[in-house]
Amino acid sequence: MGIWDALNDPMMGTIVDKTRTNLGKLRPYLLFVPIPLGIATVVFFGGAEFLAGVQSTTLKIIYMCVTYFIWEFFYTIGDIPFWGLSAAISPNPVDRSNAITSARFLSGIIGGLATPVISLLIDLSNKGVIGINMRQLFLVMGIVAGTVGMGLFSLSGIFCRERVVQNSDEPKVLDCFRFLFKNKPLLLIVCSNILATVGGVTDTFAQYFYIFSLGAASWGTIIGIPGVISGFLTYLLLPALERRWTSKQIVVRTTILKALVGTTTFLIGMKFYRNPAVIVPLLMIQGFIFSSLTSINMVVPTKMIGDTVDYMEWKTGERNEGMAFSLLTFISKLTGSLCTAIATAIIPVIGLVTVQLADNSLQLVENPQINTRFWLWALVTILPPVASLISLIPYRFYDLEGKKLKDIQEEMIARRELNSKTISKSEGEI
């Protein structure tokens, strides 16, 4: 499923770049996808409740695979045009930056709130406080997520406009890839994301750390609160950073700072990783700083992809927003699947073993011969800084910034104005 999840992104990117309609090449998909995506979300997440009376494990696996396939199909139809729209709504890089910052900010806030809320709801459900079991909880979350997703995609399709004129000729699939691999800045950003995604293994182990070292998954709710607050500060801080530094400089400096903070947290907590009274405040401080830095490093590279689309148009005469953004999501999903596989392999190595209980259910427990809690602490705190520093290597060769970028953007504005005048003159003669 992970392979399909990754491969459908460049496929959709190619389809988007070949689309020609009066509404544009991106908006039609955003107008179409909300309802089927919302329904697919409910059907997928509600599977456990819908199949509550089914005993066949095979049937449950088939249901999960089929519904995930359908959900991912519709999600990709919406996701690729959504982010591609950021490069098409305006030829002005400042306008694009503001749009991307707002989108990433809101998605980060929603995502930041979702994780601790879900952790809390899981604990409350397991303790019988909220009166619904886990199957019902996931169905409710599916309904909420499906409804919110429908609304967001609908808003972008209805109110956004494509203001960067698309090429009249439809690109061929092979041409899209050929143009893409001529785009050195984009490939460098992709390579950086590949290296950074290794740190995503941490996400798998955070919940284990809360449960085994701190005693409850709901600790993640408390620890996550400062991060949500810092997201608002990031939104206010980013324009000032963009006036002072180039996009590349912002990414490099915030990444180094994140690595320093993560390393410091690891060293301080080496003696206290079993003590919630010390670790919870420490992780709250780290989360406050990390959330700001991570938000910046989500917004800025996305803005930089818009710059690489301009570069590709300047160099080849073609605009391939769909392919550019789909390549990034393709790599992200592929490496994400790899991270899941790596995390699964690491679990028994750090001393977490699966045992069968009297009711035939399975449960993870600690191997007393291995210091599982220390390894969880190391994976949660030191792995992300290491991955972040490694991800900076491709940026050593990234040069689409400063005067070079400004000259390209000014030349593209002049080209578009000339093309617009030529088209208007031709139409007048007709």
C-alpha positions in Angstrom: 0.0 0.0 0.0 2.9 2.3 0.7 4.2 1.8 -2.8 0.9 2.8 -4.3 0.6 5.7 -1.9 3.9 7.0 -3.3 3.5 6.2 -7.0 0.1 7.8 -7.5 1.6 11.3 -6.7 3.7 11.7 -9.9 0.9 10.1 -11.8 -1.6 12.7 -10.6 1.0 15.5 -11.1 1.3 14.5 -14.8 -2.5 14.4 -15.2 -2.8 17.9 -13.6 -0.1 19.4 -15.8 -2.0 18.0 -18.9 -5.3 19.4 -17.8 -6.8 22.3 -19.8 -10.1 23.8 -18.8 -11.8 27.2 -18.5 -11.4 27.0 -14.7 -7.7 26.3 -15.0 -5.7 23.1 -14.6 -5.8 22.9 -10.8 -9.2 24.2 -9.5 -11.4 21.6 -11.3 -10.0 18.8 -9.0 -10.5 20.9 -5.9 -14.1 21.5 -6.8 -14.7 17.8 -7.5 -12.9 16.0 -4.7 -14.5 17.2 -1.4 -17.6 15.0 -1.3 -15.9 11.6 -2.4 -12.9 12.3 -0.1 -15.2 13.0 2.9 -17.2 9.8 2.3 -14.0 7.8 1.8 -12.5 9.2 5.1 -15.6 8.1 7.1 -15.7 4.6 5.5 -11.9 4.1 6.1 -11.7 5.2 9.7 -15.0 3.7 10.6 -14.0 0.2 9.4 -13.5 -1.2 12.9 -17.0 -0.2 13.9 -18.6 -1.3 10.7 -17.0 -4.7 11.0 -17.5 -5.1 14.7 -19.4 -8.3 14.2 -17.1 -9.8 11.6 -14.8 -12.6 12.8 -12.8 -13.2 9.6 -9.3 -11.5 9.9 -8.9 -11.9 6.1 -12.1 -9.9 5.4 -10.9 -7.2 7.8 -7.6 -6.9 6.0 -9.2 -6.8 2.6 -11.6 -4.0 3.9 -8.7 -2.0 5.2 -6.6 -2.3 2.0 -9.5 -1.5 -0.3 -10.8 1.5 1.7 -7.3 2.9 2.2 -6.7 2.5 -1.6 -9.9 4.5 -2.3 -9.2 7.1 0.4 -5.6 7.7 -0.9 -6.9 7.9 -4.5 -9.2 10.8 -3.7 -6.8 12.4 -1.3 -4.1 12.6 -3.9 -6.6 14.1 -6.4 -7.0 17.0 -4.0 -3.6 17.3 -2.4 -1.5 17.7 -5.5 -3.6 20.5 -7.1 -4.0 22.1 -3.7 -0.2 22.7 -3.2 0.3 23.2 -6.9 -2.1 26.1 -6.6 0.4 28.0 -4.4 2.7 28.5 -7.5 -0.2 29.4 -9.8 -2.2 31.9 -7.8 0.2 34.8 -8.4 3.4 35.6 -10.3 4.5 37.7 -7.4 6.8 35.7 -5.0 5.7 37.8 -2.0 2.0 36.9 -2.6 2.9 33.3 -3.0 4.9 33.4 0.2 2.0 34.9 2.2 -0.4 32.3 0.8 1.9 29.4 1.6 2.7 30.7 5.1 -1.0 31.0 5.9 -1.8 27.5 4.6 1.1 25.9 6.4 0.4 27.8 9.5 -3.2 26.8 9.6 -2.5 23.1 8.8 0.3 23.1 11.4 -2.1 24.5 14.1 -4.8 21.9 13.2 -2.3 19.1 13.1 -0.6 20.2 16.3 -4.0 20.3 18.1 -5.1 16.9 16.6 -2.2 14.9 18.0 -2.5 15.7 21.7 -6.3 15.7 21.5 -6.3 12.2 20.0 -3.9 11.0 22.7 -6.2 12.3 25.4 -9.3 10.8 23.8 -7.6 7.4 23.6 -6.8 7.4 27.3 -10.3 8.6 28.2 -11.8 5.9 26.0 -9.7 3.1 27.5 -10.7 4.3 31.0 -14.4 4.4 30.1 -14.7 8.2 30.9 -16.3 9.3 27.6 -18.7 6.4 27.2 -17.5 5.2 23.8 -15.1 2.4 22.9 -12.1 2.7 20.5 -14.0 1.5 17.5 -16.6 4.2 18.0 -14.0 6.8 18.7 -12.2 6.2 15.4 -15.6 6.5 13.6 -16.2 9.8 15.2 -12.7 11.0 14.3 -13.3 9.9 10.7 -16.5 11.9 10.5 -14.8 15.0 11.9 -11.8 14.7 9.7 -13.9 14.0 6.6 -16.1 17.1 7.3 -13.2 19.4 7.9 -11.4 18.1 4.8 -14.4 18.6 2.6 -14.7 22.2 3.8 -11.0 23.1 3.3 -10.8 21.7 -0.2 -14.1 23.3 -1.2 -12.9 26.7 0.0 -9.7 26.5 -2.0 -11.5 25.4 -5.2 -14.3 28.1 -4.9 -12.3 31.2 -3.9 -8.8 30.7 -5.4 -7.9 31.7 -8.9 -5.1 30.6 -11.2 -3.4 33.9 -12.3 -0.2 32.5 -13.9 -1.1 31.7 -17.5 -0.6 28.0 -18.4 1.0 26.9 -21.6 -1.2 26.3 -24.5 0.5 23.0 -25.4 -0.2 19.9 -23.3 3.0 18.4 -22.1 3.7 14.8 -22.7 4.4 12.5 -19.7 8.0 11.9 -20.6 8.5 15.6 -21.2 7.3 16.4 -17.6 9.9 14.1 -16.1 12.6 15.4 -18.5 11.9 19.0 -17.5 11.8 18.0 -13.9 15.2 16.4 -13.9 16.7 19.5 -15.5 15.5 21.4 -12.4 18.5 21.2 -10.1 17.1 23.4 -7.3 14.0 21.3 -7.0 16.0 18.0 -7.0 18.2 19.4 -4.2 15.1 20.3 -2.1 13.8 16.8 -2.7 17.1 15.2 -1.7 17.1 17.3 1.5 13.6 16.0 2.3 14.6 12.4 1.8 17.4 12.8 4.3 15.2 14.7 6.8 12.4 12.2 6.7 14.6 9.7 8.5 13.8 11.7 11.6 10.2 10.7 11.1 11.0 7.4 12.8 10.7 9.5 16.0 7.0 9.9 15.6 6.4 6.2 16.0 8.3 6.1 19.3 6.9 9.2 20.9 3.7 7.5 22.0 5.7 4.5 23.3 7.8 6.8 25.4 4.8 8.5 26.9 3.3 5.1 27.8 6.3 3.2 29.0 8.5 6.0 30.5 5.9 8.5 31.6 3.0 6.2 32.3 0.2 7.4 30.0 -0.3 8.4 26.3 -2.2 11.6 27.5 1.2 13.1 28.6 1.5 13.9 24.9 -1.5 16.3 25.3 0.3 18.3 28.0 3.6 18.3 26.3 2.1 19.4 23.0 0.3 22.5 24.4 3.4 24.9 24.2 4.0 23.8 20.6 0.5 24.9 19.6 1.1 28.3 21.2 4.5 28.8 19.5 2.8 28.2 16.1 1.1 31.6 16.4 4.4 33.2 17.2 5.9 31.6 14.2 3.3 33.2 12.0 4.3 36.6 13.3 8.0 35.9 13.2 8.4 34.5 9.6 7.9 37.8 7.7 10.7 39.4 9.7 13.0 36.5 9.0 12.2 36.7 5.3 13.1 40.4 5.2 16.4 39.7 6.9 17.6 36.4 5.3 17.1 34.4 2.1 15.0 31.2 2.1 18.1 29.0 2.1 19.6 30.9 5.0 16.4 30.6 7.0 16.3 26.8 6.5 20.0 26.3 7.3 20.0 28.5 10.5 16.8 27.2 11.9 17.8 23.6 11.3 21.1 24.1 13.1 19.3 25.7 16.0 16.9 22.8 16.1 19.8 20.3 16.3 21.4 22.3 19.2 18.2 22.3 21.1 17.5 18.6 20.5 21.1 17.6 21.6 20.8 19.7 24.7 17.5 18.1 25.6 19.0 14.6 25.2 22.0 15.4 27.4 20.0 17.0 30.2 17.5 14.1 30.2 20.0 11.3 30.2 19.8 11.0 34.0 16.1 11.9 34.4 14.3 10.1 31.5 12.3 8.0 34.0 11.2 11.0 36.0 8.0 12.8 34.6 8.5 15.7 37.0 11.7 16.6 35.1 11.0 15.2 31.6 7.6 16.7 31.0 8.7 20.3 31.6 11.9 19.7 29.6 9.9 18.3 26.6 7.4 21.2 26.9 10.3 23.7 26.5 11.7 21.7 23.6 8.3 21.4 22.0 7.8 25.1 22.2 11.1 25.8 20.3 10.8 22.8 18.0 7.3 23.7 16.9 8.4 27.1 15.7 11.4 25.8 13.9 9.5 22.9 12.3 6.8 25.3 11.2 9.3 27.5 9.5 11.0 24.6 7.8 7.6 23.5 6.5 6.6 26.9 5.1 9.9 28.0 3.6 10.8 24.9 1.5 7.2 24.9 0.1 7.7 28.5 -0.9 11.0 27.5 -2.5 9.3 24.9 -4.7 7.2 27.8 -6.1 10.5 29.4 -7.0 11.8 26.3 -8.7 8.6 26.2 -10.8 9.5 29.8 -12.0 13.0 28.5 -12.6 11.8 25.6 -14.7 9.5 27.9 -16.8 12.5 30.3 -17.3 14.8 27.5 -18.4 12.4 25.3 -20.4 9.3 27.4 -21.2 7.1 25.0 -19.3 5.3 25.3 -16.0 4.8 22.0 -14.2 3.3 22.9 -10.8 1.7 19.5 -10.5 4.8 17.5 -11.2 6.9 19.8 -9.0 4.7 19.4 -5.9 3.8 15.8 -6.6 7.5 14.8 -6.7 7.9 16.2 -3.2 4.9 14.3 -1.8 6.0 11.2 -3.7 9.3 11.2 -1.9 7.8 12.1 1.4 5.3 9.2 1.2 7.9 6.7 0.0 10.3 7.6 2.7 7.5 7.7 5.2 6.7 4.1 4.4 10.4 3.3 4.7 10.4 4.9 8.2 7.4 2.8 9.3 9.3 -0.3 8.2 12.5 0.8 10.0 10.5 1.6 13.2 8.8 -1.8 13.1 12.2 -3.4 12.8 13.7 -1.3 15.7 10.9 -2.1 18.2 12.2 -5.5 19.2 15.8 -4.3 19.1 15.1 -1.7 21.9 13.3 -4.3 24.0 9.6 -4.0 23.2 8.2 -7.5 22.7 4.6 -8.6 21.8 2.9 -11.0 24.3 -0.5 -12.7 24.0 -2.8 -12.1 26.9 -5.4 -14.4 28.4 -8.2 -12.9 26.2 -6.0 -13.6 23.1 -5.3 -9.9 22.6 -1.7 -8.7 21.9 0.2 -6.3 24.0 3.7 -4.7 23.9 5.8 -5.1 27.0 9.4 -4.3 28.0 12.2 -6.8 27.9 13.7 -6.6 31.4 17.2 -7.3 29.9 17.2 -4.2 27.8 17.0 -0.6 28.9 14.0 0.2 26.7 13.2 3.6 28.3 16.7 4.9 27.6 16.6 3.9 23.9 13.1 5.5 23.6 14.5 8.7 25.1 17.4 8.6 22.6 15.1 8.0 19.6 12.7 10.8 20.6 15.4 13.4 21.3 18.7 12.8 19.5 17.6 11.2 16.2 15.7 14.3 14.8 18.8 16.6 15.3 21.1 14.2 13.6 18.6 13.7 10.7 18.2 17.5 10.4 21.9 18.2 10.1 22.3 15.5 7.5 19.4 17.1 5.5 21.4 20.3 5.1 24.0 18.6 2.8 22.0 19.2 -0.4 21.5 22.9 0.5 25.3 23.3 0.1 24.7 23.2 -3.6 21.4 25.2 -3.8 22.0 28.6 -5.4 18.4 29.7 -6.5 18.4 32.7 -4.2 19.4 36.4 -4.0 20.2 38.2 -7.2 19.9 35.1 -9.4 16.4 34.4 -8.2 15.4 38.1 -8.5 16.7 38.3 -12.0 14.8 35.2 -13.1 11.5 36.4 -11.5 11.9 39.8 -13.2 12.6 38.3 -16.5 9.6 36.0 -16.2 7.3 38.9 -15.4 8.5 40.7 -18.5 8.0 37.5 -20.6 4.4 37.1 -19.4 3.6 40.8 -20.1 5.0 40.4 -23.6 3.1 37.2 -24.2 -0.1 38.8 -22.9 0.3 41.8 -25.2 1.0 39.4 -28.2 -2.1 37.3 -27.4 -4.3 40.5 -27.1 -3.0 41.8 -30.4 -3.7 38.5 -32.2 -7.2 38.4 -30.8 -7.8 42.0 -31.9 -6.7 41.2 -35.5 -9.1 38.3 -35.6 
